[in-house]
Amino acid sequence: MVRKANTLDNVNELNLSKTAVRVVKRRDLSGSLVSFGRKLAIDFDCCPGKLDRAPKWQKELVSALDQAGFIRHDCLRTHRVWQLYEMLVPDLVADFFSEDVYENTPDVTDEEFASVLSMLDFLRDQEKVVVTERLGLSDGDPKTLRTLAKRYFVTDTRIGTIERIAFRKLRHPSQRCMLPPLFGFVPPKPVSSWERRVASSSGNENLTLDSSIDGMDLSVRAYNCLKRAGIHTVSDLTERTVEDLMGVRNLGRMCLREVLEKMRTAGFNTKES
């Protein structure tokens, strides 16, 4: 059973050398010592080379916390999947190393992990590779932009661009329903194309000025362009003119026509120029 983080009131409770205690106090880690040690333990588990290169005081800290019962073993895969959910549903997922989460979150099973990986199948091959390698979903060791750039003979900027495009696709409302129900996240009910057509033809009566553009059933391109431009609600759209929307980057004529049609169907108009 993992001990609760708040049971460590003083760094002197741990069996640390005077040098390690001095370093901890100098770095002002007393308040977050257990969380810091747990993150180190995750890094050491996924990459043994980091353990060999780590300072002696860090090795002492992880060993002392492990002996005191603060370290949870065999949670590396759970942590990697948690990081993916943090990026896709940040409003629902808390810090993995907080007391309640770290101690009470069950390990991700083989079936759940397989369903998470299958959710990435709709991405292009290069996007899926970058996401899995960056988060360490393949081997537990997350790779840096520079490491992937050297491996595939491209620039760091190119890898970063592929990563951003992949996560924009994954954050789209149409993909949230594909996320497995892990960590308390309840995926929304998938909507069929027939239901979307019915909702569109019925006038979208449920949309209000405060409604998110998620409920407008926009295409992926139109949705991502508006999000990048800082347009998150129907109210944000009504405050902009058609000329303003024409100036949104990568929002072409077809996407603009789609947005305007969705607004008119819901009973809203853009601001007059």
C-alpha positions, 0 to 999 in steps of 0.5 A: 500500500502506497503511503499518502504524501501528506504523511511526510511532514519533515525531510528528516523523516527520511534516511538521507545523508546530510549532503542530500538533506542540505541539497533538498533544503537549498532547492526548497523541495521540502513542500513537494519532495514526495512528488519530485521523488515520484517523478524521478522514479518514473524517469529512472524506470523508463530510462536506466541511463538517467539513473546512471547519470543522476546525482547521488542525492537524487538516487538517495532520495528515490531509494529513501522514498521507496523504503518509506513506502511512497513510491508506486512501482509498475505504473510507468504505462499508466503514467504515459497514458495519463499524459495523453489524456492530460493533453486531450482533456486537460479540463478533466484530468488532474496532475498524476502525482497528486495524492489522490490520483497517484495512490488511487488510480488503477493500472491501465490493463493490456486491453485498455492500453490496446484500445488507446493505441487503436484510437490513434489509428486514424492519424497519418503514419508519421503523426502516429509515430511522433505521438507515440514516440513523444509520449513514450507509448511505444517503449516507455521512454519519451523522445525529444524533438531533437532525437526524432529529428535526427532519427528521421533526418528532418528538422526539429521544427518539422517534428514539432509541426507534425505533433501539433497537427496530430494533437489538433486532430485528436482534440476535435470533438468527433474524436473525443467519443473514441477515447476509452473511459479511463481516469474518470473520463466519460466519452460523449455519445457518438453522433451518426451522420444521419443524426448530424443532418437532422440536427443541422436541418432542425435549426440547432435550437440548443445553440446559444451565444455562450455555446462552444463551437464544438456543438456546431458540427464543423469540419476538422479544418474549419474547427481548427482554424477558428480555435487557432484564431481564438474563436471558441464560442458562438458569441466570438463568431457574432462579434466578427465581420465576414471580412474578419473571418476571411482573414483567419489563416487557412480558412478558405472559401468553402470553410467560411461558407460552412461556418456562415451557413451553420450560423444562419441555421442556428439563427445567428449572424456575423457583425455588420462591417 
